[in-house]
Amino acid sequence: MDESYEQFVEIVSRGRDLSVEEVRALGDGRIYTAKQALNNGLIDDIGDYDYAINSLLRDKELEYCDVIYLYPEEEDDIFSLLTGSMNSNADSEYKEVLEIINNSDKFTVTYMSDVIK
């Protein structure tokens, strides 16, 4: 556990340009509001999903790119999750992504999907 915590402290220290001592003082198990995290330098900004996507496109100079959203056809319920009888949307999502790629002459794929363990 201590080794994982030390790894966490080092990663946050480097990634957020904070001293190890600052990270240890902040990373003691407390839960921060978004405003508190912003004031402590733990996050860059506050916004919703669309704000994050638009910021990414702007920051990487990709404003000309189209963002295509793919949504699962149906959600799994808690009973399915507990019994392991989840519906696999991976095949339909995979087919949708392939269709998008095949219908475009210049396309870079960035694919985000929920991970179910």
C-alpha distances in whole Angstrom, upper triangle without the diagonal:
4,5,5,6,9,10,11,12,14,15,17,18,20,21,22,24,22,21,17,19,20,17,15,18,18,14,13,13,17,19,22,25,26,29,26,24,27,28,25,25,22,24,28,30,30,32,33,32,36,35,32,34,37,35,34,37,39,36,36,40,40,42,45,42,43,40,40,38,37,37,36,39,37,34,33,33,30,32,32,28,28,30,29,33,32,35,34,35,34,37,39,37,37,41,41,39,42,45,44,43,46,48,47,49,46,43,39,37,33,32,29,29,26,24,24,22
4,5,5,6,9,10,10,12,14,15,16,18,20,21,22,20,18,15,16,17,15,12,15,16,13,12,13,17,20,22,25,27,28,25,23,26,27,23,24,21,24,27,30,31,33,33,33,37,36,33,35,38,35,34,38,39,36,36,40,41,43,45,43,44,41,42,40,40,39,38,42,40,37,36,36,33,35,35,32,31,34,33,36,35,38,37,38,37,40,42,39,40,43,43,41,44,47,45,45,48,50,49,50,47,44,40,38,35,34,31,31,29,26,27,25
4,5,5,6,9,10,11,12,14,15,17,18,20,21,19,18,14,16,18,15,14,17,18,14,15,16,19,21,23,27,27,29,27,24,27,28,24,24,21,24,27,29,31,33,33,33,36,35,32,34,36,34,32,36,37,34,34,38,39,41,43,41,42,39,40,38,38,38,37,41,40,37,36,36,34,36,35,31,31,34,33,36,35,37,36,37,35,38,40,38,38,41,42,39,41,45,43,43,46,48,46,47,45,41,38,36,33,32,30,30,28,25,26,24
4,5,5,6,9,10,11,12,14,16,16,18,19,18,18,14,16,17,14,13,16,16,13,13,14,17,19,21,24,24,27,24,21,24,25,22,21,19,21,24,27,27,29,30,29,32,32,28,30,33,31,29,33,34,31,32,35,36,38,40,38,39,36,36,35,35,34,34,37,36,33,32,33,30,33,32,28,28,31,30,33,31,34,33,33,32,35,37,34,34,38,38,36,38,41,40,39,43,45,43,45,42,38,35,33,29,28,26,26,24,22,23,21
4,5,5,6,9,10,11,12,14,15,16,18,16,15,12,13,14,11,9,13,12,9,10,11,14,16,18,21,22,24,21,19,22,22,19,19,16,19,22,25,26,28,29,29,32,31,28,30,33,30,29,33,34,31,32,35,36,38,41,38,39,36,37,35,36,35,35,38,37,34,33,34,31,34,34,30,30,33,32,35,33,36,35,35,34,37,39,36,36,40,40,38,40,43,42,41,45,46,45,46,43,40,36,34,31,30,27,27,25,23,25,23
4,5,5,6,9,10,10,12,14,15,16,14,13,9,11,13,10,9,13,13,11,12,14,17,19,20,23,24,25,23,20,22,23,19,19,17,20,23,26,27,29,31,30,33,32,29,31,34,31,29,33,34,31,31,35,36,38,41,39,40,37,39,37,38,37,37,41,40,37,36,37,35,37,37,33,33,36,35,38,36,38,37,37,36,39,41,38,38,42,41,39,41,44,43,42,45,47,45,46,43,40,36,35,31,31,29,29,28,26,27,26
4,5,5,6,9,10,11,12,14,15,14,14,11,14,15,11,11,15,15,12,14,15,18,19,20,23,23,25,23,20,22,23,20,19,16,19,21,24,26,28,29,28,31,30,27,29,31,29,27,30,31,28,28,32,33,35,38,36,37,34,36,34,35,35,35,38,38,35,34,35,33,36,35,31,32,35,33,36,34,36,34,35,33,36,38,35,35,38,38,36,38,41,39,38,42,44,42,43,40,37,33,31,28,28,26,26,25,23,25,23
4,6,5,6,8,10,10,12,14,13,13,10,13,13,9,10,13,12,9,11,12,15,16,17,20,20,22,19,16,18,20,16,16,13,15,18,21,22,24,25,25,28,27,24,26,28,26,24,28,29,26,27,30,31,33,36,34,35,32,33,32,32,32,33,36,35,33,32,33,31,34,33,30,31,33,32,35,33,34,33,33,31,35,36,33,33,37,37,34,37,40,38,37,41,42,41,42,39,35,32,30,27,26,24,24,23,22,23,22
4,6,5,6,9,10,10,11,10,9,6,9,9,6,7,10,10,8,10,12,14,16,16,20,20,21,18,15,18,18,15,14,12,15,18,21,22,25,27,27,30,28,25,27,29,27,26,29,30,27,28,31,32,34,37,36,37,34,36,34,35,35,36,39,39,36,36,36,34,37,37,33,34,37,35,38,36,38,37,36,35,38,40,36,37,40,40,37,40,42,40,40,44,45,43,44,41,38,34,32,29,29,27,28,26,25,27,26
4,6,5,6,8,10,10,10,9,7,10,11,8,10,13,13,11,14,16,18,19,20,22,22,23,21,18,19,20,16,15,13,16,18,22,24,26,28,28,30,29,25,27,29,26,25,28,29,26,26,30,31,33,36,35,36,34,36,35,36,36,37,40,40,37,37,38,37,39,39,35,36,39,37,40,37,39,37,37,35,39,40,37,37,40,39,37,39,42,40,39,43,44,42,43,39,36,33,31,28,29,27,28,27,26,28,27
4,5,5,6,8,10,10,11,10,13,13,10,12,15,14,12,15,16,18,19,19,21,20,22,20,16,18,19,16,14,12,14,16,19,21,23,25,24,27,25,22,24,26,23,21,25,26,22,23,27,28,30,33,31,32,30,32,31,32,32,33,37,37,34,34,35,34,37,36,32,34,36,34,37,35,36,34,34,32,35,36,33,33,37,36,33,35,38,36,35,39,40,38,39,36,33,29,28,24,25,23,24,24,23,25,25
4,5,5,6,8,7,9,8,11,10,7,10,12,10,9,13,14,15,16,15,18,17,18,16,13,14,15,12,10,8,11,13,16,18,21,22,23,25,23,20,23,24,22,20,24,24,21,22,26,27,29,32,31,32,30,31,30,32,32,33,37,36,34,34,35,34,37,36,33,34,37,35,38,35,36,35,34,33,36,37,34,34,37,36,34,36,39,37,36,40,41,39,40,36,33,30,28,25,25,23,25,24,23,26,26
4,6,6,6,5,6,6,9,8,6,9,12,11,11,14,16,17,18,17,20,19,20,17,14,15,16,12,11,10,13,14,18,20,23,25,26,28,26,23,25,27,23,23,26,26,23,24,27,29,31,34,33,34,32,34,34,35,35,37,40,40,38,38,39,38,41,40,36,38,41,39,41,39,40,39,38,36,40,40,37,37,41,40,37,39,42,40,39,42,44,41,42,38,36,32,31,28,29,27,28,28,27,30,29
4,6,5,7,8,9,12,12,10,13,15,14,14,18,19,20,21,20,22,21,21,20,16,17,18,15,12,12,13,15,18,21,24,25,25,27,25,22,24,26,22,21,24,24,21,21,25,27,29,32,31,33,31,33,33,34,35,36,40,40,38,38,40,39,42,41,37,39,41,39,42,39,40,38,37,35,39,39,36,36,39,38,35,37,40,38,37,40,41,39,39,36,33,30,29,26,27,26,28,27,27,30,29
4,6,8,10,11,14,13,11,14,16,14,14,18,19,20,19,18,20,18,19,18,14,14,16,13,10,9,10,11,15,18,20,22,22,24,21,18,20,22,19,17,21,21,17,18,22,23,26,28,27,29,27,29,29,31,31,33,37,37,35,35,37,36,39,38,35,37,39,37,39,37,37,35,34,33,36,36,33,33,36,35,32,35,37,34,34,37,38,36,36,33,30,27,26,23,24,22,24,24,24,27,27
4,5,9,10,13,10,9,13,14,12,13,16,18,18,18,16,17,16,16,15,11,11,12,10,7,7,8,9,13,16,19,21,21,23,21,18,21,22,18,18,21,21,18,19,23,24,26,29,28,30,28,31,30,32,32,34,38,38,36,36,38,37,40,39,36,38,41,39,41,38,39,37,36,35,38,38,35,35,38,37,34,37,39,36,36,39,40,38,38,35,32,29,28,25,26,24,26,26,26,29,29
4,7,9,12,10,10,13,14,13,14,18,20,20,20,19,20,19,19,17,14,14,14,11,9,10,11,12,16,19,22,24,25,26,24,21,24,24,21,20,24,23,19,21,24,26,28,31,31,33,31,34,33,35,36,38,41,42,39,40,41,40,44,43,40,41,44,42,44,42,43,41,40,38,41,42,38,38,41,40,37,40,42,39,38,42,43,40,41,37,35,31,31,28,29,27,30,30,30,32,33
4,7,8,6,7,10,11,10,12,15,17,18,18,17,19,18,18,15,13,13,13,10,8,9,12,13,17,19,23,25,26,28,25,23,26,27,23,23,26,26,22,24,27,29,31,34,34,35,34,36,35,37,37,39,43,42,40,41,41,40,43,43,39,41,44,42,45,42,43,42,41,39,43,43,40,40,44,42,39,42,44,42,41,45,46,43,44,40,38,34,33,30,31,29,31,31,30,33,33
4,5,5,6,9,10,11,12,15,18,18,20,19,21,21,21,18,16,16,16,12,11,12,15,17,20,23,26,29,30,32,29,27,29,30,27,27,30,29,26,28,31,33,35,38,37,39,37,39,39,40,40,42,45,45,43,43,43,42,45,45,41,42,45,44,46,44,45,44,43,42,45,46,42,43,46,45,42,45,47,45,44,48,49,46,47,43,41,37,36,33,34,32,34,33,32,35,34
4,5,5,6,9,10,10,12,16,17,19,19,22,21,22,19,17,18,17,14,13,13,17,19,22,24,27,30,30,33,30,28,30,32,29,28,31,31,28,29,33,34,36,39,38,40,38,40,39,40,40,41,45,44,41,41,42,40,43,43,39,40,43,42,44,42,44,43,42,41,44,45,42,42,46,45,42,45,47,45,44,48,49,47,48,44,41,38,37,33,34,32,33,32,31,33,32
4,5,5,6,9,10,11,15,16,18,18,21,21,21,18,16,18,17,13,14,14,18,20,23,25,28,31,32,34,32,29,32,34,30,30,34,33,30,32,35,37,39,42,41,42,40,42,41,42,42,43,47,46,43,43,43,41,44,44,41,41,45,43,46,44,46,45,44,43,47,48,44,45,48,47,45,48,50,48,47,51,52,50,51,47,44,41,40,36,36,34,35,34,33,35,34
4,5,5,6,8,11,14,14,16,15,18,18,18,14,13,14,13,9,10,11,14,17,19,21,25,27,29,31,29,26,30,31,27,27,31,31,28,30,33,34,36,39,38,40,37,40,38,40,40,41,44,44,41,41,41,40,43,43,39,40,44,43,45,43,44,43,43,42,45,46,42,43,47,45,43,46,48,46,45,49,50,48,49,45,42,39,38,34,35,32,34,32,32,34,34
4,5,5,6,9,11,12,14,13,16,17,17,14,12,14,13,10,10,9,13,16,18,20,23,25,26,29,27,24,27,29,26,26,29,29,26,28,31,33,34,38,36,38,35,37,36,37,37,38,41,41,38,38,38,36,40,39,36,37,40,39,41,39,41,40,39,38,42,42,39,40,43,42,40,43,45,43,42,46,47,45,46,43,40,36,35,31,32,29,30,29,28,30,30
4,5,5,6,10,11,14,14,18,19,19,16,14,17,16,12,13,12,16,19,22,23,26,28,29,32,30,27,31,32,29,29,33,33,30,32,35,36,38,41,40,41,38,40,38,39,39,39,43,42,39,38,39,37,40,40,36,37,40,39,42,40,42,41,41,40,43,44,41,42,45,44,42,45,47,45,45,49,50,48,49,46,43,39,38,34,34,31,32,30,29,31,30
4,6,6,10,10,13,13,16,18,17,14,13,15,14,11,13,12,16,19,21,22,26,28,29,32,30,28,31,33,30,30,34,33,31,33,36,37,38,42,41,42,39,41,39,40,40,40,44,43,40,40,39,37,41,41,37,38,41,41,43,41,43,43,42,42,45,46,43,44,47,46,44,47,49,47,47,51,51,50,51,48,44,41,39,36,36,33,34,32,31,33,32
4,6,8,8,10,9,13,14,14,11,9,12,11,8,10,9,13,16,18,19,22,24,25,28,26,24,28,29,26,27,30,30,28,30,33,34,35,39,37,38,35,37,35,37,36,37,40,39,36,36,36,34,38,38,35,35,39,38,41,38,40,40,39,38,42,43,39,41,44,43,41,44,46,44,44,47,48,46,48,45,41,38,36,33,33,30,30,29,28,30,30
4,6,7,9,10,14,15,16,13,11,14,14,11,12,10,13,17,19,20,22,24,25,28,27,24,27,29,27,27,30,31,28,30,33,34,35,39,37,38,35,36,34,35,35,35,38,37,34,34,34,32,35,35,32,32,36,35,38,36,38,37,37,36,40,40,37,38,42,41,39,42,44,42,42,46,47,45,47,44,40,37,35,31,31,28,28,26,26,27,27
4,6,9,11,15,17,18,14,13,17,17,13,15,13,17,20,22,22,25,26,27,31,29,27,30,32,30,30,34,34,32,33,37,38,39,42,40,41,38,39,37,37,36,37,40,38,35,35,34,32,35,35,32,32,35,35,38,36,38,38,38,38,41,42,39,41,44,43,41,44,47,45,45,49,50,48,50,47,43,40,38,34,33,30,30,28,27,28,27
4,7,9,13,15,17,14,13,17,17,15,16,14,16,20,21,21,23,24,25,29,28,26,29,31,29,29,33,33,31,33,36,37,38,41,39,39,36,37,34,35,34,34,37,35,32,31,31,28,31,32,28,29,32,32,35,33,35,35,35,35,39,39,37,38,42,41,39,42,44,43,43,47,48,47,48,46,42,39,36,33,32,28,28,25,25,25,25
4,6,10,13,14,11,11,15,15,13,15,13,15,19,20,19,21,23,24,28,26,25,28,30,28,28,32,32,31,33,36,36,37,40,39,38,35,36,34,35,33,34,37,35,32,31,31,29,32,33,29,30,33,33,36,34,36,36,36,36,40,40,37,39,42,41,40,43,45,43,44,47,48,47,49,46,42,39,37,33,32,29,28,26,26,27,26
4,7,10,12,9,9,13,14,12,14,12,13,17,17,16,18,19,21,24,23,22,25,27,25,26,29,30,28,31,34,34,34,37,36,35,32,33,31,32,30,31,34,32,29,29,28,26,30,31,27,28,32,32,34,32,34,34,33,34,37,37,35,37,40,38,37,40,42,40,41,45,45,44,46,43,40,37,35,31,30,26,26,24,24,25,25
4,6,8,6,6,9,10,9,12,10,11,14,14,13,15,17,19,22,21,19,23,25,23,24,27,27,26,28,31,32,32,35,34,34,31,32,30,31,30,31,34,33,30,30,30,28,32,33,30,31,34,34,36,33,35,35,34,34,38,38,35,37,40,38,37,40,42,39,40,44,44,43,45,42,39,36,34,30,29,26,26,24,25,26,27
4,5,5,6,9,10,11,12,11,11,13,12,10,13,14,17,20,18,18,21,23,21,22,26,26,25,27,30,30,30,33,32,32,29,30,28,30,29,30,33,32,29,30,29,28,32,33,30,31,35,34,36,33,35,35,33,34,38,37,34,36,39,37,36,39,41,38,39,43,43,42,44,41,38,35,33,29,29,25,26,24,25,27,28
4,5,5,6,9,10,11,9,8,10,9,7,9,11,14,17,15,14,18,19,17,19,22,22,21,24,26,27,26,30,29,29,26,27,26,27,27,28,31,31,28,29,29,29,33,33,30,32,35,35,36,33,34,34,32,33,36,35,32,34,37,35,33,37,38,35,37,40,40,39,41,38,35,32,30,27,26,23,24,23,24,26,28
4,5,5,6,9,10,10,9,11,9,8,11,14,17,19,16,16,20,20,18,20,24,23,22,25,27,28,28,31,31,31,28,30,28,31,30,32,35,34,32,33,33,32,36,37,34,36,39,38,40,37,38,37,36,36,40,39,35,38,40,38,36,40,41,38,39,43,43,41,43,40,37,34,33,29,29,26,27,26,28,30,31
4,5,5,6,9,9,9,12,11,11,14,17,19,22,19,19,22,23,21,22,26,25,24,27,29,30,30,34,33,33,31,33,31,33,32,34,37,36,33,34,34,33,37,37,34,36,39,39,40,38,39,38,37,37,41,40,37,39,42,40,38,42,43,40,41,45,45,43,45,42,39,36,34,31,31,28,29,27,28,30,31
4,6,5,6,5,6,9,9,9,13,15,17,20,18,16,20,21,19,20,23,23,21,24,27,28,28,31,30,31,28,30,29,30,30,31,35,34,31,32,33,32,35,35,32,34,37,36,38,36,37,36,35,35,38,38,34,36,39,37,35,39,40,38,38,42,42,40,42,39,36,33,31,28,28,25,26,25,26,28,29
4,5,5,6,5,6,6,8,11,14,17,19,16,15,19,19,16,18,21,20,19,22,24,25,25,29,29,29,27,29,28,30,30,32,35,35,33,34,35,34,38,38,35,37,40,39,40,37,38,37,36,35,39,38,35,36,39,37,35,38,40,37,38,41,41,39,41,37,35,32,31,27,27,25,27,26,27,30,31
4,6,8,8,9,10,11,15,18,20,22,19,18,22,22,19,21,24,23,21,25,27,28,29,32,32,33,31,33,32,34,34,36,39,39,36,37,38,37,41,41,38,39,43,42,44,41,42,41,39,39,43,42,39,40,43,41,39,42,44,41,41,45,45,43,44,41,38,35,34,31,31,29,30,29,31,33,34
4,6,8,10,11,13,17,20,22,24,21,20,23,24,21,22,25,25,22,25,28,29,30,34,33,34,32,34,33,35,34,36,39,39,36,37,37,36,40,40,37,38,42,41,43,40,41,40,39,39,42,42,38,40,43,41,39,42,44,41,41,45,45,43,45,41,38,35,34,31,31,28,30,29,29,32,32
4,6,7,9,12,15,18,20,22,19,17,21,21,18,19,22,21,19,22,24,26,27,30,30,31,29,31,30,33,33,35,38,38,36,37,37,36,40,40,36,38,41,40,42,39,40,39,37,37,40,40,36,38,41,39,36,39,41,38,38,42,42,40,41,38,35,32,31,28,28,26,28,27,28,31,31
4,7,9,11,14,17,18,20,18,16,19,20,17,18,21,21,19,21,24,25,26,30,29,30,27,29,28,30,30,32,35,35,32,33,34,33,36,36,33,34,38,36,38,36,37,35,34,33,37,37,33,35,38,36,34,37,39,36,36,40,40,38,40,36,33,30,29,25,26,23,25,24,24,27,28
4,6,8,11,13,15,17,14,12,16,17,14,14,18,18,16,18,21,22,23,26,25,26,24,26,25,27,27,29,33,32,30,31,32,32,35,35,32,34,37,36,37,34,35,34,32,31,35,34,31,32,35,33,31,34,36,33,33,37,37,35,37,33,30,27,26,23,23,21,23,22,23,26,27
4,7,10,13,14,15,12,11,14,14,11,12,15,15,12,15,18,19,20,24,23,24,22,25,24,27,27,30,33,33,32,33,34,34,38,37,34,37,40,38,39,36,36,35,33,32,35,35,31,32,35,33,31,34,35,32,32,36,36,34,35,31,29,26,25,22,23,21,23,23,25,28,29
4,7,10,12,13,10,9,13,13,10,12,15,14,13,16,18,19,19,23,22,23,21,24,23,25,26,28,32,32,30,32,33,33,37,36,34,36,39,38,39,35,36,34,32,32,35,34,31,32,35,32,30,33,34,31,32,36,35,33,35,32,29,26,25,22,23,21,23,23,25,28,30
4,7,10,11,9,9,12,13,11,13,16,16,15,18,20,21,20,24,23,23,21,23,22,24,24,26,29,30,28,30,30,31,34,34,32,34,37,36,37,34,34,33,31,31,34,33,29,31,34,31,30,33,34,31,32,36,35,33,35,32,30,27,26,23,23,20,22,22,24,27,29
4,7,8,5,7,10,10,10,12,14,15,15,18,19,19,18,21,20,20,18,20,18,21,21,24,27,27,25,28,29,29,33,32,30,33,36,34,35,32,31,31,28,29,32,30,27,29,31,28,27,31,31,28,30,33,32,31,33,30,27,25,24,21,21,19,20,20,23,25,28
4,6,5,6,9,10,11,12,14,15,16,18,20,19,18,21,19,18,16,17,15,18,17,20,23,23,22,24,25,26,30,29,27,30,33,32,32,29,28,28,25,26,28,27,24,26,28,25,24,28,28,26,27,31,30,29,31,29,26,24,22,19,19,16,17,17,20,23,26
4,5,5,6,9,10,11,12,14,15,17,18,17,16,19,17,15,12,14,12,14,14,17,20,21,20,22,24,25,28,27,26,29,31,29,30,26,25,24,22,22,25,23,20,22,24,21,20,24,25,22,24,27,26,25,28,25,22,20,18,15,15,13,14,15,18,20,23
4,5,5,6,8,10,11,12,14,15,16,15,13,16,14,13,10,12,11,14,15,18,21,22,22,24,26,28,31,30,28,32,34,32,32,28,27,26,23,23,26,24,21,23,24,21,20,24,24,21,23,26,25,23,26,24,21,19,18,15,16,14,16,17,20,23,26
4,6,5,6,9,10,10,12,14,15,14,13,16,15,15,13,15,14,18,18,22,25,26,25,27,29,30,34,33,31,34,37,35,35,31,31,29,27,27,29,27,24,26,28,25,23,27,27,24,25,28,27,26,28,25,22,21,20,17,18,16,18,20,23,25,28
4,6,5,6,9,10,10,12,14,13,13,16,15,15,12,15,14,17,18,21,24,25,24,26,28,29,33,31,29,32,35,33,33,30,29,28,25,25,27,26,22,24,26,23,22,25,26,23,24,27,27,25,27,24,21,19,18,14,15,14,16,17,20,23,26
4,5,5,6,9,10,11,12,10,10,13,11,11,8,11,11,14,16,19,22,24,23,26,28,29,33,31,29,33,35,33,33,29,28,26,23,23,25,24,20,21,23,20,18,22,22,19,20,24,23,21,23,20,17,15,14,12,13,12,15,17,19,23,26
4,5,5,6,9,10,10,9,8,11,10,11,9,13,13,17,19,22,25,27,26,29,31,33,36,35,33,36,38,36,36,33,31,30,27,26,28,26,23,24,26,23,21,24,24,21,22,25,24,22,23,20,18,17,16,14,16,15,18,20,23,27,30
4,5,5,6,8,10,10,9,13,13,14,13,16,16,20,21,25,28,29,29,31,33,34,37,36,34,37,39,37,38,34,33,31,29,28,30,29,25,26,28,25,23,26,27,23,24,27,27,24,26,22,20,18,18,15,17,17,20,21,24,27,30
4,5,5,6,8,8,9,12,11,13,11,15,15,18,20,23,27,28,28,30,32,33,37,35,33,36,38,36,36,32,31,29,27,25,28,27,23,24,26,23,21,24,24,21,21,25,24,22,23,20,17,15,15,12,14,14,17,20,22,25,28
4,6,5,6,5,5,8,8,10,9,13,15,18,20,24,27,29,29,31,34,35,38,36,35,38,40,37,37,34,32,30,27,26,28,26,23,23,25,22,20,22,23,19,19,23,22,19,20,17,15,13,14,12,15,15,19,21,24,27,30
4,6,5,6,6,9,10,12,13,16,18,21,24,27,30,32,32,34,37,38,41,40,38,41,43,41,41,37,36,34,31,30,32,30,27,27,29,26,23,26,26,23,23,26,25,22,23,20,18,16,17,16,18,19,22,25,27,30,33
4,6,8,9,12,13,15,15,19,20,23,25,28,32,33,33,35,37,38,42,40,38,41,43,40,41,37,36,34,32,30,32,31,28,28,30,27,25,27,28,24,24,28,27,24,24,21,19,17,18,16,19,19,22,24,26,30,32
4,5,8,11,11,14,14,17,19,22,25,28,31,33,33,35,37,38,41,39,37,40,42,40,40,37,35,33,30,28,30,30,26,26,28,25,22,24,25,22,21,25,24,21,21,18,16,14,15,13,17,18,21,24,26,29,32
4,6,8,9,13,14,17,20,23,26,29,32,34,34,37,39,41,44,42,40,43,45,42,42,39,37,35,32,30,32,31,27,27,29,26,23,25,26,22,21,24,24,20,20,17,16,14,16,15,19,20,24,26,28,32,35
4,5,6,9,10,14,16,20,23,26,29,31,31,34,37,38,41,39,37,41,42,40,40,36,34,32,29,27,29,27,24,24,25,22,20,22,22,18,18,21,20,17,17,14,12,11,13,12,16,17,21,24,26,30,33
4,5,8,10,13,16,19,22,26,28,31,31,34,37,39,42,40,38,42,43,41,41,37,35,33,29,28,30,28,25,25,26,23,21,23,23,19,19,22,20,17,18,15,14,14,15,15,17,19,22,25,28,31,34
4,7,10,13,16,19,23,26,28,31,32,35,38,40,43,40,39,43,44,41,41,37,35,33,29,28,29,27,24,24,25,22,19,21,21,17,17,19,18,14,15,12,12,12,14,15,18,20,23,26,29,32,35
4,6,10,13,16,19,22,25,28,29,31,34,37,39,37,36,39,41,38,37,34,31,29,26,24,25,23,20,20,21,18,16,18,17,13,14,17,15,12,13,11,9,9,11,11,14,16,19,23,25,29,32
4,6,10,13,16,20,22,25,26,29,32,34,37,34,33,37,38,36,35,31,29,27,23,22,23,21,18,19,19,15,14,16,15,11,13,15,13,11,14,12,10,10,11,11,13,15,18,21,24,27,30
4,6,10,13,16,19,21,22,25,28,30,33,31,30,34,35,32,32,28,26,24,20,19,21,19,15,17,17,14,12,15,15,11,13,16,15,13,16,14,11,11,10,9,10,12,14,17,21,24,27
4,7,10,13,15,18,20,23,26,28,31,28,28,31,32,30,29,25,23,21,17,17,18,15,12,14,14,10,10,13,12,9,11,14,13,13,16,15,12,12,10,10,10,11,13,16,19,22,25
4,6,10,12,15,16,19,22,25,27,25,24,28,29,27,26,22,20,18,15,15,16,14,11,13,14,10,10,14,13,11,14,17,16,16,19,18,15,14,12,11,10,10,11,13,17,19,23
4,7,9,12,13,16,20,22,24,22,21,25,26,24,22,19,16,15,11,11,13,10,7,10,11,8,8,12,12,11,13,16,16,16,20,19,16,15,13,12,9,9,9,12,15,17,21
4,6,9,10,13,16,19,21,19,19,22,23,21,20,16,14,13,9,11,13,10,8,12,13,10,11,15,15,14,17,19,19,20,24,23,20,19,16,15,12,11,9,10,14,15,19
4,6,7,10,13,16,18,15,15,19,20,18,16,13,10,9,6,9,11,8,7,11,12,11,12,15,16,16,18,20,21,22,26,25,22,21,18,16,13,12,9,10,13,13,17
4,7,10,13,17,18,15,16,20,20,18,16,13,10,10,7,10,11,8,9,13,13,12,14,17,16,17,20,21,21,23,27,27,24,24,21,20,16,15,13,13,16,16,19
4,7,9,13,14,12,13,17,17,16,14,10,8,10,8,12,13,11,12,15,16,15,17,20,20,21,23,25,25,27,31,30,27,27,23,22,19,17,14,13,15,14,18
4,6,10,12,10,10,14,15,14,12,9,8,10,9,12,15,13,13,17,18,17,19,22,22,23,25,27,28,29,33,32,29,28,24,22,19,16,13,11,13,12,15
4,7,8,6,7,10,11,10,9,6,7,9,10,13,15,15,15,18,20,20,21,24,25,25,27,29,30,32,35,34,31,30,26,24,20,18,14,12,13,11,13
4,5,5,6,9,10,11,10,8,10,13,14,17,19,19,19,22,23,23,25,27,28,29,31,33,34,35,39,38,34,33,29,27,24,21,17,15,15,13,15
4,5,5,6,9,10,10,9,12,15,16,19,21,21,21,24,26,26,27,30,31,32,33,36,37,38,41,40,37,35,31,29,25,22,19,15,15,12,14
4,5,5,6,8,8,9,12,15,17,20,22,22,23,25,27,27,29,31,32,33,35,37,38,40,43,42,39,37,33,31,28,25,21,18,18,14,15
4,5,5,6,5,5,8,11,14,16,18,19,19,22,24,24,26,28,29,30,32,34,35,36,40,39,36,34,30,29,25,22,19,16,15,12,13
4,6,5,7,6,9,12,14,16,18,19,19,21,24,24,25,27,29,30,31,33,35,36,39,38,35,33,29,27,23,20,17,14,13,9,9
4,6,8,9,13,15,17,19,22,23,23,25,27,28,29,31,33,33,35,37,38,40,43,42,38,36,32,30,27,24,20,17,15,12,11
4,6,8,12,14,17,19,21,22,23,25,27,28,29,31,32,34,35,37,38,40,43,42,39,37,33,31,28,25,22,19,17,13,13
4,6,9,11,14,15,17,19,20,21,23,25,26,27,29,31,32,33,35,37,40,39,36,34,30,28,25,22,19,16,14,11,10
4,7,9,12,14,16,17,18,20,22,23,24,26,28,29,30,32,34,35,38,38,35,33,30,28,24,23,19,17,16,12,13
4,6,9,11,13,14,15,17,19,20,21,23,25,26,27,29,30,32,35,35,31,30,26,25,21,19,15,13,13,10,11
4,6,9,10,11,12,14,16,17,18,20,21,23,25,26,27,29,32,32,29,28,24,23,20,18,14,13,13,11,13
4,5,7,8,9,11,13,14,15,17,19,20,21,23,25,26,29,29,26,25,21,20,17,16,12,12,12,10,12
4,6,5,6,8,10,11,12,14,15,17,18,20,21,23,26,26,23,22,18,18,14,13,10,10,11,11,14
4,6,5,6,9,10,10,12,14,15,16,18,20,21,24,24,21,20,16,15,12,12,9,10,11,11,14
4,5,5,6,9,10,11,12,14,15,16,18,20,23,24,21,20,17,17,14,14,12,14,14,15,17
4,5,5,6,9,10,11,12,14,15,17,19,22,22,20,20,16,17,14,14,12,14,16,16,19
4,5,5,6,9,10,11,12,14,16,17,20,20,17,16,13,13,10,11,9,11,13,15,18
4,5,5,6,9,10,11,12,14,16,19,19,16,15,12,13,10,12,11,13,14,16,19
4,5,5,6,9,10,10,12,14,17,18,16,16,13,15,13,15,14,17,18,19,22
4,5,5,6,9,10,11,13,16,17,14,15,12,13,11,13,13,16,18,20,23
4,5,5,6,9,10,11,14,14,11,11,8,10,8,11,12,15,17,19,22
4,5,5,6,9,10,13,13,11,12,10,12,11,14,15,18,20,22,24
4,5,5,6,9,12,13,12,13,12,14,14,16,17,20,22,24,27
4,6,5,6,10,11,9,10,9,12,12,15,16,20,22,24,27
4,5,5,8,8,6,8,8,11,12,15,17,21,22,25,28
4,6,8,10,9,12,11,15,15,19,20,24,25,27,30
4,7,9,9,12,13,16,16,20,21,25,27,29,32
4,6,6,10,11,14,16,19,21,25,27,30,33
4,6,10,12,16,18,22,24,28,29,32,35
4,7,10,13,16,20,22,26,28,31,34
4,6,10,12,16,19,22,24,27,30
4,7,10,13,16,20,22,25,27
4,6,10,13,16,18,21,24
4,7,10,14,15,19,21
4,7,10,12,15,18
4,7,9,13,16
4,6,9,13
4,6,10
4,6
4
